[in-house]
Amino acid sequence: MDEEKKDEKDKDLVYGVVEEALPNALFRVLLEGESEPSLAYLAGKMRKFRIRVLVGDRVAIVPEPYGGKGRITKRL
């Protein structure tokens, strides 16, 4: 059952590279397969444990269902 939950979580992830760091933990990320960068913000756990994300880092993002921003959940 735990494997099924992990598979569902991994299915939602989109990968990209951080192009620009903006104020308030916002980032401009170039997603795989897209030519235009999108905005992403740090997830709460990443802020809590002070995981740093720098320009050039590869990250995993959970996109919002209605477009717009995404939430950075992993630094790869």
HELIX and SHEET records of a PDB file:
HELIX    1   1 ASP A    2  ASP A   12  1                                  11    
HELIX    2   2 GLY A   44  LYS A   48  1                                   5    
SHEET    1   A 6 VAL A  14  LEU A  22  0                                        
SHEET    2   A 6 LEU A  26  LEU A  31 -1                                        
SHEET    3   A 6 SER A  38  LEU A  42 -1                                        
SHEET    4   A 6 GLY A  70  ARG A  75  1                                        
SHEET    5   A 6 ARG A  58  PRO A  63 -1                                        
SHEET    6   A 6 VAL A  14  LEU A  22 -1                                        
END                                                                             
